[in-house]
Amino acid sequence: PKALYSLTLVNAGTVNWAGGTLNHGATPTTVITNTGLWDIQGDLALNQGIGGPQALFVNTGTLRKSAGAGLAQLSNMDLNLGGVVEVQAGTLRLNGAGSRALGAAVTVAAGAVFDAQAGNFNDAGGTFGGAGVSQCSGGTLTLNTNILGGLKHTGGTIVIGPGFQQAGAITNLTLDGSTLNGSDHRVGTGTLTLNSGGLAGKLTVQAGGVLNFLTGSPKALYSLTLVNAGTV
């Protein structure tokens, strides 16, 4: 393992990370800013090794996983993902505690996976493409303005912000295992589709709105107040 304790690292060139766990932590916090290329060349982990505040990783360049059929993970840190993220092999996972802004253009190759698994995620205008899988499988994702195109909601909790789609009302959202939870969520002139997962809190389907329960998977309506003035 390598210790990046109390480090400020600014990369405008190339970082080739080919071996060993990278540990962050301590006070003052570790801050990594990548405006160049950060190349993860294997199944490696950037973890919190000792106490202290959450590290911060800011990407406005290219964050790439170029090798390794298994798992690389960025854990227990705040992430501001802009720029470009490329998952060319295996799985790139964001997990552990931390606040993560998803604003990058993410491309995932066939057979590869981008996995937002744990923490607090925020829609920052990111896009997700390629033949592989991009998913939010855990944690809490707040959708502020619109869906993150190409990102599947397979787990965790989805929260809708007041500026989402139709002035806070859902017009286009599909859940494949996540739970939509909020005190006053609405479906406006559009469609909310639940393939699997659940609804909790309060949901109003307004006139002109559609709520679809599709596929054979069970759906959880635990602790839900559902008011339908549209179509279910």
Residue pairs with C-beta under 8 A, 6 or more apart in sequence:
1 20
1 21
1 22
1 23
1 49
2 20
2 21
2 22
2 23
3 23
3 49
4 22
4 23
4 24
4 30
4 32
4 55
5 23
5 24
5 25
5 26
5 30
5 49
5 50
5 52
6 26
6 27
6 28
6 29
6 30
6 52
7 24
7 30
7 31
7 32
8 30
8 31
9 30
9 31
9 32
9 33
10 33
10 35
11 32
11 33
11 34
11 35
11 36
11 37
11 38
11 61
12 35
12 36
12 61
13 36
13 37
14 36
14 37
14 39
15 34
15 36
15 37
15 38
15 39
16 39
16 41
17 38
17 39
17 40
17 41
17 42
17 44
18 41
18 42
19 42
19 44
20 44
21 44
21 45
21 46
21 47
22 44
22 45
22 46
22 47
23 47
23 48
23 49
23 50
24 30
24 46
24 47
24 48
24 49
24 55
24 77
25 48
25 49
25 50
25 51
25 52
25 55
26 50
26 51
26 52
27 52
27 53
28 53
29 52
29 53
29 54
29 55
29 56
30 55
30 56
30 77
31 55
31 56
31 58
32 55
32 56
32 57
32 58
33 58
33 60
34 57
34 58
34 59
34 60
34 61
34 62
34 63
34 83
35 60
35 61
35 83
36 61
36 62
37 61
37 62
37 64
38 59
38 61
38 62
38 63
38 64
39 64
39 66
40 63
40 64
40 65
40 66
40 67
40 68
40 72
40 92
41 66
41 67
41 68
42 67
42 68
42 72
43 68
43 69
43 70
43 71
43 72
43 90
44 68
44 72
45 72
45 73
45 74
45 75
46 57
46 73
46 74
46 75
46 77
47 73
47 75
47 76
47 96
48 54
48 55
48 75
48 76
48 77
48 96
54 76
54 77
54 78
54 97
54 98
54 99
55 76
55 77
55 78
56 77
56 78
56 79
56 80
57 74
57 77
57 78
57 79
57 80
58 79
58 80
58 82
59 79
59 80
59 81
59 82
59 83
59 85
59 104
60 82
60 83
61 83
61 84
62 83
62 84
62 85
62 86
63 81
63 83
63 84
63 85
63 86
63 104
64 85
64 86
64 87
64 88
65 72
65 86
65 87
65 88
65 89
65 90
65 92
65 112
66 86
66 88
66 89
67 88
67 89
67 90
68 89
68 90
69 89
69 90
70 90
70 91
71 90
71 91
71 93
72 90
72 91
72 92
72 93
73 92
73 93
73 94
73 95
74 92
74 93
74 94
74 95
75 94
75 95
75 96
76 96
76 97
76 98
77 96
77 98
78 98
78 99
78 100
79 94
79 98
79 99
79 100
79 101
80 100
80 101
80 103
80 124
81 100
81 101
81 102
81 103
81 104
81 124
81 126
82 101
82 103
82 104
82 124
83 104
83 105
84 104
84 105
84 106
84 107
85 92
85 104
85 105
85 106
85 107
85 114
86 106
86 107
86 109
87 106
87 107
87 108
87 109
87 112
87 113
87 114
87 130
87 132
88 109
88 112
89 109
89 111
89 112
90 112
90 113
91 112
91 113
91 114
91 115
92 112
92 113
92 114
92 115
93 115
93 116
93 117
94 100
94 115
94 116
94 117
94 118
94 119
94 121
95 117
95 118
95 119
95 138
96 118
96 119
97 118
97 119
98 119
98 120
99 119
99 120
99 122
100 116
100 119
100 120
100 121
100 122
101 121
101 122
101 124
102 116
102 121
102 122
102 123
102 124
102 126
102 148
102 151
103 124
103 125
103 126
104 126
105 126
105 127
105 129
106 114
106 126
106 127
106 128
106 129
106 130
106 134
106 150
107 129
107 130
108 114
108 128
108 129
108 130
108 131
108 132
108 133
108 134
109 130
109 131
109 132
110 130
110 131
110 132
111 132
112 130
112 132
112 133
113 132
113 133
113 134
113 135
114 128
114 132
114 133
114 134
114 135
115 135
115 137
116 135
116 136
116 137
116 138
116 139
116 141
116 151
117 137
117 138
117 139
117 155
118 138
118 139
118 156
119 139
119 140
120 139
120 140
120 142
121 136
121 139
121 140
121 141
121 142
122 141
122 142
122 144
123 141
123 142
123 143
123 144
123 145
123 146
123 147
123 148
123 161
124 144
125 145
125 148
126 148
126 151
127 148
127 149
127 150
128 134
128 148
128 149
128 150
128 151
129 149
129 150
133 152
134 150
134 151
134 152
135 151
135 152
135 153
135 154
135 155
136 151
136 152
136 153
136 154
136 155
136 156
136 178
137 154
137 155
137 156
137 177
138 155
138 156
139 156
139 157
140 156
140 157
140 158
140 159
141 153
141 156
141 157
141 158
141 159
141 178
142 159
142 160
142 161
143 158
143 159
143 160
143 161
143 164
143 173
144 161
144 163
144 164
145 161
145 163
145 164
145 165
146 164
146 165
147 165
147 172
147 173
152 176
153 173
153 174
153 175
153 176
153 177
153 178
153 197
154 176
154 177
154 178
155 177
155 178
155 197
156 178
156 179
157 178
157 179
157 180
157 181
158 173
158 175
158 178
158 179
158 180
158 181
159 180
159 181
159 182
160 168
160 170
160 180
160 182
160 185
161 168
162 168
164 170
165 171
165 172
165 173
165 188
165 190
166 188
166 189
166 190
167 188
168 186
169 186
169 187
169 188
169 189
169 190
169 206
169 209
170 185
170 186
170 187
170 188
170 190
170 192
170 209
171 187
171 188
171 189
171 190
171 191
172 190
172 191
173 180
173 191
173 192
173 193
174 192
174 193
174 194
174 195
175 192
175 193
175 194
175 195
175 196
175 197
176 195
176 196
176 197
177 195
177 196
177 197
178 197
179 197
179 198
179 199
179 200
179 220
180 192
180 194
180 197
180 198
180 199
180 200
180 201
180 203
181 199
181 200
181 201
182 201
182 202
182 203
183 201
183 202
184 201
184 202
184 204
185 201
185 202
185 203
185 204
186 203
186 204
186 205
186 206
186 209
187 203
187 204
187 205
187 206
187 209
187 210
187 211
187 230
188 206
188 208
188 209
189 206
189 208
189 209
190 209
190 210
191 209
191 210
191 211
191 212
192 203
192 205
192 209
192 210
192 211
192 212
193 212
193 214
194 211
194 212
194 213
194 214
194 219
195 214
195 215
195 217
196 215
196 217
196 218
196 219
197 219
197 220
198 219
198 220
198 221
198 222
198 224
199 219
199 220
199 221
199 224
199 226
200 220
200 221
200 222
200 223
200 224
201 223
201 224
201 225
202 224
202 225
202 226
202 227
203 211
203 224
203 225
203 226
203 227
204 226
204 227
204 228
204 229
205 211
205 226
205 227
205 228
205 229
205 230
205 231
205 232
206 229
206 230
207 229
207 230
208 230
209 229
209 230
209 231
210 230
210 231
210 232
211 228
211 230
211 231
211 232
212 232
213 219
213 232
